[in-house]
Amino acid sequence: MTTRRELLGGIAASVYLTALAPAKLSAASHEPGFFAAKDIAEAGLIFGLPIVMNYGEMYEFVVDKSSSQYKAPFNVLKNEANVFTYKDTAVVTPNSDTPYSLLWMDLRAEPMVISVPAIDRRRYYSIQLCDSSTYNYGYIGTRATGTDAGDYMVVGPDWKGETPPGIRKIFRSGATLSIAIFRTQLFGPADLDNLKQVQTGFGAVPLSTYLKQPSPPAAPTVTFPIFTKELAKKNFFEYLDFMLEFIPAAANESDIRAKLASIGVGPGKTFKFQDLPLEAKIEIGLGMKQGQDKVEAALTKAGTVINGWNVSGLFGDSQHFDGDWLMRAAAAQGGIYGNSPEEAMYPFTRTDSSGKTLDGATNNYTITFAADHLPPVDAFWSITMYDGKTQLLIENPIDRYLINTPMMDTLKRDADGALTLYIQNKSPGAEHEANWLPAPAGPIYLVMRLYWPKQSPPSILPVGKGTWQPPGIAVAA
């Protein structure tokens, strides 16, 4: 999904500057001492960053109807059958492999039932279930549940009941607000109408509607606080305070929740940064700056560099993170709502095999897969070209933005059966143009996507230690 690094960029500095503004000192305070509060704010930013980023996405997608990103209200499925091109600039590193359908669920009153049609085994699809803590708590789709038609129920953390007739599986969210991200494989622009028919077969209704029973009492109306990037920089803990109402504390959160409560953050509390005395503002600001610095450092170190490609598997369920709030924050900051490694892997690079920055203005490049060394997947793979500065698709004379498995029949093989792709700004000539991936006249950013990576050797899994490694990008002779 979207990268939101800019969303909270400079958050700590902004808070710190606000803290230094004239403020009214309180005569007495129940707050912890200076260094204790600073440390709590640091830990709180690391713990809360994915939760606040998730709120920002949710606000734009389902709350603020004036937002350019607005999709649909809670519990209403929105299909988007788009073939992304260079004209699409709202989302960085747009995915042209699998158009999306989105469903944001409010599970407070009752569960939701997601229905899928029978889907051709050749067409990969997945439905990623991700809660407000950004845990991937389940999958529906080709890998996880197969391609037969079926009905699946998503329940809130406190739901109790029997499995209704007709429900194939129950998924339990760790929060009462959750997103379902549908990805459906597109074979190419000519396949768009077929994809739309698949998306039409997806459905989502409340359990009472599915069972044809009266609806239960509606959940209390929620007043969602206005969210903007600027407000996020100033009101981080207010947003976290608000969202924790919807996320019951997990067993491994008791310590951090207690620390947050000591500075007035948590369910039933009303943290207000602007009302804090000057000293408390400085404490909180310093702590947040240290927290954000740690997240940035962790993201920089994440993954393993293999032949110039960064191979990482940051995303997963609560067991995957196991209370490692720093890894969870780094994952969200790097690209919120990423798939778990068993569903998809995303090696990326900005450098050639020698570590030099890829630049289409100065060099032509090739990447060669040996005849028996194509990316090992049970679904499909792709390589997508982006502008290295903007991470957007680039305008090019053949309207080609990626090379993927469905294109294999149109690609030319080398004499030994290997597959060489030509990565350059100008055409490599008629002989090689079938294998040309047009590059910008400047910095290059490449993302390889492996959907449903094979588990047995050769495999890119386990992450960073797999028996298959992506080949390096070479400067063309």
N, C-alpha and C positions, 0 to 999 in steps of 0.2 A: 504494500500500500504506500501511502505518501510518506516522504521523509519530512520530519517536522523539526529538524535541528534549529531552524531559524525561529521557531515558535517561542522558545525560551532562551534564545541567544541573548546574552547580556543580562539575564534575569538577576543574577546576584549583584552585579554592578549597579543596576537600576535600584534595587532594594537598598543597597548600601548608601547610594546618594540620597535616597529619600530619607534614610535614617539620619543623615547629617543635616537635614533641613531643620529649621527651628521647630522645637516640639515642647510640649508642656510636660514637665516632670511630675510624676505621681508622688504623693507624700509617702505612700506605702505600696508595696507590691508583693504578690504571692509568687512571683516568677522565681525560677532557679537563679543561682549566682551567675555571674557573667560568663565564665568559661563553660559551665554546665549548659547554659542555654545555647551558647554558640555551638557546642557539640551536638546538642539535640536538634538544632536547626539544620546542621550539616547532615545528620542521619535522616532527618525528616524530608529534606529535599531529595536525597537519594531514594528513599522509600516511596515518596509521593510523586516523583517525576512521571512515571508511566500513567498513574491515575489521573493526574492533571492534564497530561497530553491527551489521554483518552477523552476526558471531558471536553476539551477543545474540539476534537473531531466530532463528538456526539452533538455538541451545540450547533456546529455548522451543518451537520447532516440532517438532523431531525428536529431541532428546536427553533432555530432562527430561520423563518421562512423567507427572509430577505437575503439570506446568504446565497452567493453564487454556487455554493456546494450543497445546497439543500436538496435532499433526495425524497423523503416521504416521512409521515409521522411515525411514531413508535408502532410496532406490530403490523406495519404495512411493507410488503416486499416491493422493491424497486429494481427492475431490470434495466441494464444499460448495455445495449448491443452496439458497441463502438469499435471501429478500427482506428486506433490512434495514429495520427500523422504529426508532422512538424507543426501543424496549426494548433495542436492541443498543448496548452502551456499551463494549465491549472495545476497539474500534478507532475512532480519531477519523477524521472525514470519510469515513464508510463509503460505499462505492460500490454503489448499487442498480441500476446499469445492467448490470453484467457479473459475475455470480457467479463465484467462483474455484474452480479446482482447483489443487492445489499438489504439486510433486514436488521433493524435495531429493535431489540425486544425489551419490553417492560414486563417483568415476570412477577410483579408484586401481587397482583390480583389472582392470576392463574397462569398455568403453563402455556406455552405455545407449541403447536404441532406443525412441523415442516414436512411437506410432502414432495417427493421427487418422482418423475416419470421413469419408465424404462428407457435407458440411454444406450445407444450403440456402443459396444465394447471398444470400438476404435476411437471413440471420443472421450478423452479424459475429462472428468469434472471433480470438483471437491467443494465441500462446504465447511469452512473453518469456523468453529465456535470459540469466541474469545470474550472473556468477561472484563469487567471494569478494572481489574488489576493487570490486564493484558496477559492473562494465562490462556493458552490454547487448551481448553478443557475437553475437546472432542472434535471428531471429524466424521462427516458423512461424505461418501463419494466412491469413486472407482477403487481406490486403494483400500479405504477403510471399511466400506459396507457393500461394495459391488455395484453393478449397473442395473439391477432389477428395480422396479418401482417399489416404493415403500413410504411409510409414515413414521416419523421420529418425533419424540417429545422432548422439549427442553424445559427444565424446571428450575425454579429458584433455589437458593441454598437451604431454605427451611421447608420446602414442600414435602408433604407426606401423603402417601396414597398408593393404591394398587396400579399396576400397569394396565391401562385400558385395552380392550380388545382391538386388534388391528395395529397396535404400536409395536414396531420392530425393536426399538431400543430407546432408553431414556438417558438423556445427558443432563448432568447437574452443574449449573453455573455457580461459581463462587460469589456472585453478586446478583442483585435483582435487576440490574441493567446490563445488557449483553448484546454483542453484535454477532451476526452470522454473515460471513463473506463467501459468496458463491463465485467460483471460478469455473468457466466452461470453455473448453478448448475450441479455438477458431482455426480451421485448416487454411484459411486464406480469405481475402476480400470476397471472392465469389461464394464463399460458404456462409455469408452473413445471414441470409434468409433462413437457412437450415438451423443456425444457432438460435435465431429468434424463436423458432418453433420449440426448441428444447427449453429455452427460458420460459416460454409460456406455460410449460408443463410444471414448473416449480410452483409451490403454493405454501402459504403460511397463514394459519388461523388460530385463535384462542382455543383451548381445549374444549370449552363449553360449546363453541360452534361446531367443532369436529364431532362431538358426541350428540349434537342437536339437543342440548339442554339449556335451561335458563342461565344467563350469565351470573356470576357471583357479584357481590357488591364491588363497585369500582374502587381502586386504590385511591388514597388521598391525592388531591391535586398538588403538583409540585411547582414551585416557583423557581425556575432555573435562573441562576445569576447570569447576567450578561457577560459574554466572554469575548475579549479581543486580545490580540498579541500584547498590546500595551498594558492592559489590565492584568494579564498573566504575569508580567514582570513585577507588578506591584502587589498583587493579591494572591500569590501562589498558595499560601496556607489557608486563605479563605476558601479557595476552590477545593483544596484537599479536605478541609473541614466539612464542606458540603457533601463531597462524594463518599466520604466514609460512612455516611448514613445508609448507603446502599450496599456496603461491603462488610458483612459480618466478619469479625476478627477470626483469622485462622489460628490454629494452635501455635504456630511458630511466629506469630505477630504480637504476642503478649508484651514482650519487652519494648518494642518500638512503639506500640500503641500507648503504653504507659508513659513513655518519655514524651510523646506528642501531647498527651493529656496534661502533662505538667506545664506546658506552655499554652494550654487552652485550645488544643486542636483535637477534635474527635466527635463522635456522635453525641448530639445534644449540646455541644459547645458552640460558642459564637466568637471565634477568633477574629479580631479586627486589628490589622497591623497599624492602621493610622491612629488608633487609640492608645498604642503602647507608649510608655515614657521613652525619652531619647536613648537612655542606656540600653533598654530592651531592644529598640530598633537596631542599634549598632550591633548588639549580640546576634540578632537574627540575621542581619545582613552579612556579617562576617562568616557566620556558619553556612549560609546558603552559597556564598562564593566558594568556600572550600569544598562544599558538596558538589557544585557544578564542575569545579576543576577536576575532581576525582572521577566524575562521570566521563568527561572528555578524555581523560587519560586512559580510562578503562576501555573506551570505544577505540582509541588509537591502537591499543595493544591487542584488541580482540582478534581472534582468528589466527590462522597459520598461513604464511606466504609460501606458495608453491609455484615455482616457475613464473613468478611475477603476479600470480592470482591470489587474492585474499580468499581463503576458504574458512568459513566460520559457521557455527550452528548455535546462535545465541537464543533462539526462540524455543518455547516449549510450554509444558503445563507447570503447575505449582511444584510437582515433584522434581521436575527438571531444574528449576531454580533453587529449590530447597532452602529458601530463606536468604539467598544471595541477592540482596536488594541492589547491589552495585551492578551485577551482571544484568539484572532485569532492567535497570535504568539505562544502561548502555545499549541494550537491545532496542528499547523504545526510541531512544534518541537517534540511533542509527537508521531506523525505518520501522515505525510502529506497525503492528499487525503482521509481522513476518510469519511465514509458515514454519512449523516444526521441521527439523531435518529429515525425518522419515517421509514427509510429504513433499518437500521441495528443498533444493539447495541452490544457492545463488553466488557462485564464485564471481568476483569482480576484479577489474584491474585498470590502472591508469599508466602502467609501465610495461616495457618490453621485458624479455627474459633476462636481460642484463641489468634491469632496474632503472633504465632511462625512461623519462616521461614520454608517453605516446603523443606524437604531434603530426597530424596529417598535412601540415604546411611544409614540413621539412623532410618527411620520410614516407615511403610506402612500406607496408608490412604484410606478412603472411602468418597464418596459423595452420599447421598441418596435423591432422589426425591420422595416425597409422591405420591401415586397413582394418585391423582388429582392435582399434583403440578409440572408437567413437564413445561419447559420454554414455555410461551404462545406466539405462533407465528402463523402467517398466511402462512408462507412459511416453514422454517425448522430451526433447531438449531444444534449446535455442541459444543463439548469441545475438544480442541486441546492441546496436550502436547508438551512443549518445554524445552530444556535445560535452566536452570535458569541463566547460565553464558553467553551463546551465543545467546539465544532466537532462536535457530535453532531446527529442528526436530531431534529426536535421533534414532540411530540404535537400533533395538530390534528384538527378535527372531520370532515375528509373523507379522512383517511389518505393525504394526498398529500405526497410529499417531494421530488418533482422534476417537471419538465416536459421531455419529450424527443420525438424524432422519431416514435416509434411512436404518440404521442398526437395527431399533427397533425390527423387526421380528426375529432377531438372538440373541437378548439379553434376559436374564432370569429375570423374575420378582420375588420379594420376595413373601412370602405367603400372605401378605396383599395387594399385587398389587403394592407395591413401587418398584422403580428401584434403585439398589445400584451398583455403579461403583467402581472398585477396582483400586486404584492408587498406584502402587508400582513397584519396580525394578525387582523383581523376580515373577514368575507366582504364582497366588493365589491358584493354584491347579485346576485340571480338572473341579471340580464342579463350579468354579467361573470364569474360563478363558474366557468364552464368554463375560464377562463384564469387562475384564481387559484392562486398559489403561496403557501400559508400561511407566515407569518413569525412568529418569536417575539415576545413582548412585551418586547423588549430588543434588544441588539446583534445584528446580522445578519452572517452570513458566507456568501457565494455562490460556488459553483464551477461554471464552465462547462466541459464536457468535449466535445472535438471528436475523435472517433475516425476515424482515417485521414483527416486533413485533406488537402484538395485541394492538389496541387503547383503547378498553373497558376492564374493570376489568374482570378477573385478568390480570394485565399488568405491565410490567417493566416501562412503561411510566405513568405520566411524570417522567423525569429522576431524580433519587434519592428519589422520593416520590411515586413510583408505589405500587400497591397493591400486586404485586408478587415480591418476593425477592429470589435471588439465595441462595440455602442452603450452609452452611459452610462445609469446608473440615475437616473431623474428623480423628484423629489418630486411626488406627485400634487396636482393643483390642488384 
